[in-house]
Amino acid sequence: MKYLKPIVLLLLVFLAGISVGVVGTRYEIRRSIRQAVRQPELVRLRIERDLTRELALDPTQQAKLDEILVNTQQQVATARQERQPRFRAILAETQKRISEILTPEQRQKFEKIQAEYGLFSPRGQGSIFPRLQKLRNRQEETP
């Protein structure tokens, strides 16, 4: 009986921590999505920063990647305004153009990133929010 109160208290603290974590994560994901919708250039900059770091791009490749992503962002904005389903073709072309500027080692890493995050996926399953995509993948794996 003397151990019951501390065990119950510990259990309540543990459950409170889980609850706060779930609520906080949901809030942060929603905030990130709203921010990306309001400021799509931040998404482009994040993708550019992450690919530059992960693939160790040289300055020439960085400049070409920036040009590709700016062009893609403009095409996506135009396609959204026109409400035409051209996104898959645009994203497939973007992936192809990025692959063309990479070395074979970088291309292999890029393909791994593609498989993990689904960026520029021509099947339309990709996400411009890699962390959100990772979370979705984890949720699908959990029974």
C-alpha positions in Angstrom: 0.0 0.0 0.0 2.8 2.4 0.8 4.2 1.9 -2.8 0.8 2.5 -4.5 0.7 6.3 -4.3 4.2 6.8 -5.8 3.5 4.3 -8.6 0.1 6.0 -9.4 1.8 9.4 -9.3 4.6 8.2 -11.6 2.1 6.8 -14.0 0.1 10.0 -14.1 3.3 12.0 -14.8 4.2 9.6 -17.6 0.7 9.9 -19.1 0.8 13.7 -18.8 4.1 13.7 -20.6 2.8 11.6 -23.5 -0.3 13.9 -23.8 1.8 17.1 -23.9 4.1 15.5 -26.5 1.2 14.5 -28.8 -0.5 17.8 -28.5 2.7 19.7 -29.0 3.7 17.6 -32.0 0.3 18.1 -33.7 0.4 21.9 -33.0 3.9 22.1 -34.5 3.0 20.2 -37.6 0.0 22.3 -38.2 2.0 25.5 -37.7 4.6 24.3 -40.2 2.0 23.5 -42.8 0.3 26.9 -42.3 3.7 28.7 -42.6 4.6 26.7 -45.7 1.3 27.7 -47.4 1.8 31.3 -46.5 5.4 31.5 -47.4 6.3 28.8 -50.0 9.7 30.3 -50.5 10.7 29.0 -47.1 10.0 25.5 -48.2 12.2 26.0 -51.2 15.0 27.3 -49.1 14.7 24.4 -46.6 14.8 21.9 -49.5 17.8 23.7 -51.0 19.6 23.8 -47.6 18.9 20.1 -46.8 20.0 18.9 -50.3 23.1 21.0 -50.2 24.1 19.6 -46.9 23.1 16.0 -47.5 24.6 15.8 -51.0 27.7 18.1 -50.3 27.0 20.2 -53.4 29.7 22.4 -54.7 28.9 26.1 -55.4 28.1 25.5 -59.1 25.7 22.8 -58.2 24.1 25.0 -55.5 23.5 27.8 -58.0 21.9 25.3 -60.5 19.8 23.7 -57.8 18.6 27.2 -56.7 17.7 28.0 -60.3 15.8 24.7 -60.7 13.9 25.1 -57.5 13.0 28.7 -58.2 11.8 27.7 -61.6 9.8 24.8 -60.1 8.2 27.1 -57.5 7.1 29.4 -60.2 5.7 26.6 -62.3 3.8 25.1 -59.3 2.4 28.6 -58.5 1.2 29.0 -62.1 -0.3 25.5 -62.1 -2.1 26.1 -58.9 -3.6 29.3 -60.3 -4.7 27.6 -63.4 -5.9 24.6 -61.4 -4.5 22.2 -63.8 -3.1 18.8 -62.7 0.4 19.4 -64.0 2.2 18.9 -60.7 3.3 15.4 -61.3 5.0 16.3 -64.6 6.6 19.4 -63.0 7.9 17.4 -60.1 9.2 14.6 -62.3 11.0 17.1 -64.5 12.5 18.8 -61.3 13.8 15.4 -60.0 15.3 14.7 -63.4 17.0 18.1 -63.7 18.4 17.8 -60.2 19.8 14.3 -60.9 21.5 15.6 -64.0 23.7 18.1 -62.1 24.8 15.5 -59.5 27.8 13.3 -59.5 27.2 9.5 -59.4 27.8 9.4 -55.6 25.5 12.4 -55.0 22.8 10.9 -57.3 22.9 7.7 -55.3 22.4 9.7 -52.1 19.7 11.7 -53.8 17.8 8.6 -54.8 18.0 7.4 -51.2 16.5 10.7 -50.0 13.8 10.4 -52.7 12.9 6.9 -51.5 12.9 8.0 -47.8 11.1 11.3 -48.1 9.3 11.1 -51.5 10.5 14.6 -52.6 9.6 15.4 -56.2 7.8 12.1 -56.5 6.2 11.8 -59.9 3.5 9.5 -58.4 2.3 12.4 -56.3 3.1 10.7 -53.0 5.9 13.0 -52.1 5.9 15.6 -49.4 7.7 18.9 -49.1 7.6 18.3 -45.4 10.2 15.6 -44.9 9.7 15.4 -41.1 5.9 15.1 -41.6 6.5 12.4 -44.2 8.7 10.5 -41.8 6.1 10.8 -39.1 3.4 9.4 -41.5 5.7 6.5 -42.4 6.2 5.7 -38.7 2.4 5.8 -38.1 1.8 3.5 -41.0 4.4 1.0 -39.7 2.8 1.0 -36.2 -0.2 -1.5 -36.0 
